[in-house]
Amino acid sequence: MSFAARTARLTAVLATLALMTLACGGDESGGGGETSSGADLSGASFTVGSKEFTEQLVMGQITLMALEAAGAEVEDQTGITGTTNVRKALDSDEIDMYWEYTGTGFAEILGNEVGQAPPEEQELYDLVKETDLEQNGVVWTALTAVNNTHAIATSQGASDEFGVATLTDYAGLVGSDPEAAGMCAASEFINRADGLPGLEQAYGFDLPEESITEVELGIIFTRVPEGDPCNFGEVFATDGRIPANDMVVLEDDQDFFVKYNLALTVNQEAYDEYAEEIDAIFTPIAEALDTETLQELNSQVDVDGLLPEEVAQVWLEENGFIG
């Protein structure tokens, strides 16, 4: 479906929802109606947080609406800037839950070296889950297939022209035509061991300095599709601007990049009291999410201009999680 068609469909759905709300006289209770999970959280109250970027805001709204649909009272504390601050809010009971990434949990929260992370998604999740609960009293649940890891992307045209679909293919292009393999990336990626230097070592290539252009991340989505000044660029895998700009992510066929699977983190006290209900609500939601789905939801905000709460409500409705 084209972006224009998708936007038209979303606009129609949102208009219908608005008319339904008006017809019912609005909902001043803060509840979301009905939930398909069967969970009953009447009398429960939660504070939901998130980080400040698009997919975190969308996931925060999904969480709020799902809890409200089960009858809970929910306070919105989404949009907290940075991992350190949102995690501090969780640890100090200012919020009860937010969605976090396994790679971030392993390295930034638990203080491990990124390069020591287990390469297998479930193994990394299990390690982070066990350690964070034991050390900090934080429960990890509702693991998704969403992997918001670092990635290298190019335009579909360049992928076809140069025959590059994997990072092994890219390494070969660096050796045969380093100018065509030009890379646009932010300073941190260019210099960090888990960025370009580690990538070069893992895949056995050495990109010449003149083939590397330091840019702000947002510029990559306008310059790489044009092949000016580079055909390849650093991205995060769930960014909605990747499909919006007809870009493709190169397969990390040697599993260099650390996995950053999205999962719900919950204060242990809140989880222990409502474990059955929380799992009943969020495990199916987690199972319905993957990298491509979250790319699409992010795109609806970053490209189509919808609000995170609009995107969250439509997705929950269309997938039958709330009614």
Phi, psi and omega in degrees: 000135180291161178298321180295317179294319180297318180296319178298318179296315180298319179299318179295317179297315181295322178296320178297317178298319180296318179295323178295320179296316179296320181296329181269002180080014178083171180229100183271357185281342184087355178281161183256005178103251184234153177238142180283348184286338185080358180288141178241111180248026177302129181090347178275152176224140182222153169245123184255132177245175172195167169282186192263353185267170196308304187293331176292321177294320177296314180295325177298318180290323174302318181293313178304309185292323179294319178293317179297322180296334178273002175101002181280154167272132187228131174260135183267111174237035179285160176091022178286134186281117170087152180299316183302315184287319181290323178291322176299321178296322177292314182295331182263011178067018174287330171231161181259336184197154169197164181270132182230169184251139185298320178297320177294319178299315182296313188269301189283321184275315183267353170079025178269162174286131183305320183294347180266001182293138175302139183284339184271134188301311183293322179296318178295315179300313181299320180294314180295317181301311182294316184290317183292323177294315182293317185274327192231356181068034178245130181264130172258130180213175175054055177295133178253167173275001178293125179235096183269060183269168168300149178205165174248129182236159175214174176285156177299323179297316180292322177302316179290316184298316185262359179065040184245111177238342181232167177290334172295319175300318181298317178302321178294322179293322177303319181290325185266329184207075185300333178294317178294335182272013182311138186242130170257130182202159176283160184305317183299316181293323181295330189252339184283148181297329179269012176251227185299316180302316178292323178298316178300316181294316183295322185258001172070043175227164180225098183285123181300148182303323182289349178263005181248127179239121179277125182218167168287147186304319183298331182292333182303325185282349174255328186272318182298317177301335178271350183068025185220112008266009184211155180269347185227152182207157175285134175218171166257138197298333183265007183295125182293345179282349178295300178292330182296333181251021177055044177254157179231146178268131178287137179293129175277076192287352174247014174053050177283311187289137179295144178286136177235065179286140182277134177213158179275128174252136188225137171305134187300321181298315179295319182293314183300325181286328186230034186302314183298316182291317180299315180293322180296326181281312194263341176296314177296324177297315179299320181293337181272355184255136169217179186301317182293322179297316181289328171305314181297315180296318177298321181296324180297332176274306189284332183254313184275344175084016177281161177278149179306321181291328176294313181298315181299315183295316180297317181295316179297318179295311184296331180265004174076018182277332173225156181226000000 
